[in-house]
Every structure is written in C-alpha cells, then in structure tokens.
Amino acid sequence: MKEYINKKDGIIRRKSEKKNIKKSRMEEKTAMLIIGKLNECMEKDRLYLNPDLKLQDVAKVVKCNTGELSQVLNMFMNIGFTDYVNKYRIDEFIKEIQDKVCFQIYLGFFVGTMWFQFSYFFFPFV
C-alpha cells in the first residue's frame, strides 16, 4: 500500500484509507474542522487528564455529535477514541517523568556546587 500526503491538510494517508473517506457521508472540509477543534481542545484543555473521559464528553467540547466524532477518528484519523486519548496520556506521562528527572539532576548539581557534602541526603525528599 502506498502512502500519500494530502496537499491541503498535510495528513499522511494510505490509499486504502482514501476509499473509506470517499465512502463517508461527511465532507473532508467538515472533518478537518472537527480534527482542528479536537486537537486544540486536547492540547489546550487537557481533557485526557480525566480518567473517566468519554466520547460524549469530548463531542460536547468539540461541538459535534458522537457519530461525527467517531467517524472522524476512525475514518479520517485512522485511530480509535481510546487509542487517541491514550496517546496524549502517554505523552503527558513521559513529559512528567522527564521533568522530574531533570529537576533531580538540577538539584544534585546545585547541592553539589554549594557547601553541602552529602547531596544524596536530599534526593529522597524530591
């Protein structure tokens, strides 16, 4: 299967996905608007932090119905709702871990350059 990039929106799709989009009753322009709102609300409002997040909750924020949102995710983005949300959750987890590790490294450097000889004493409290 060959992949192609849509020149209008820059989304990479496989040729088989193009058939699904053509079978869809939703216009591609409408789907792109929903995708834009969806990505914006996930990044700005961080909806993925809600452990009980449902498709209905996201559809309300994006201002579309659940059928449209599901269709956009499945046919236009080629991903299910749970996988889409979990992608954001995993990225957030990785960011949090990296921030904590960076803080510990910074604290160790700071304590090491000061008058404290036993910098390892402070690490259990971070």
C-alpha positions in Angstrom: 0.0 0.0 0.0 1.4 3.4 -1.0 1.1 6.4 1.3 0.3 9.9 0.1 0.2 13.3 1.6 -2.9 15.4 1.1 -1.6 18.8 -0.1 -4.4 20.7 1.6 -4.0 19.4 5.1 -0.7 17.6 5.1 -2.2 14.4 6.6 -0.5 11.2 5.6 -2.9 8.5 4.5 -2.7 5.1 2.8 -4.5 4.6 -0.5 -6.9 2.2 1.2 -7.9 5.0 3.6 -8.8 7.2 0.7 -11.5 4.8 -0.2 -13.0 5.0 3.3 -13.1 8.7 3.1 -14.9 8.7 -0.2 -17.5 6.3 1.2 -18.0 8.6 4.2 -21.0 10.9 4.1 -19.1 13.6 5.8 -17.2 16.2 3.7 -13.5 16.3 4.2 -13.7 20.0 5.0 -16.0 19.3 7.9 -13.8 16.5 9.1 -10.7 18.8 9.0 -12.6 21.4 11.1 -13.5 18.8 13.7 -9.9 17.5 13.8 -8.6 21.0 14.4 -11.1 21.6 17.2 -10.3 18.1 18.7 -6.6 18.6 18.7 -6.9 22.1 20.1 -9.2 21.1 23.0 -7.0 18.1 23.8 -3.8 20.2 23.9 -5.3 23.4 25.5 -7.9 22.0 27.9 -6.0 18.7 28.6 -9.2 16.6 28.6 -7.2 13.4 28.6 -6.3 14.0 32.3 -9.9 13.0 33.1 -9.7 9.2 33.8 -13.4 8.9 33.1 -13.3 10.7 29.8 -16.0 9.5 27.3 -16.6 10.2 23.6 -19.7 12.1 24.6 -17.7 14.5 26.8 -15.2 15.3 24.0 -18.0 15.7 21.4 -19.7 18.3 23.7 -16.5 20.3 23.9 -15.8 20.0 20.1 -19.4 20.9 19.5 -20.3 17.9 17.3 -22.3 14.7 17.8 -20.7 11.4 18.9 -21.3 9.9 15.5 -19.4 12.6 13.7 -16.5 12.5 16.2 -16.3 8.7 16.0 -16.3 8.9 12.2 -13.6 11.5 12.1 -11.4 9.5 14.4 -11.9 6.1 12.7 -12.1 7.1 9.0 -10.1 10.3 8.7 -7.5 9.8 11.5 -7.4 6.0 11.4 -7.4 5.7 15.2 -10.0 4.7 17.8 -11.1 7.0 20.6 -9.4 5.2 23.4 -6.1 5.0 21.5 -6.3 8.7 20.6 -6.8 9.7 24.2 -4.1 7.2 25.5 -1.6 8.7 23.1 -2.0 12.1 24.9 -1.9 10.3 28.3 1.4 8.5 27.4 3.0 11.7 26.1 2.0 13.5 29.4 3.5 10.7 31.5 6.7 10.9 29.5 6.8 14.7 30.0 6.2 14.4 33.7 8.9 11.8 34.2 11.4 13.8 32.2 10.6 16.9 34.2 11.2 15.1 37.5 14.4 13.6 36.3 15.7 17.0 35.1 14.7 18.5 38.4 16.6 15.8 40.3 19.7 16.3 38.1 19.5 20.1 38.6 19.1 19.7 42.4 22.0 17.4 42.6 24.2 19.8 40.6 23.1 22.7 42.7 23.6 21.0 46.0 26.9 19.6 44.8 28.2 23.1 44.0 27.2 24.5 47.3 28.7 23.8 50.7 26.7 20.5 51.3 29.0 17.5 51.1 26.2 14.8 51.3 24.0 15.8 48.4 22.4 12.3 48.3 20.7 13.1 51.5 18.3 15.4 49.7 17.2 13.0 46.9 14.7 11.0 49.0 12.7 14.3 49.6 12.3 15.2 45.9 
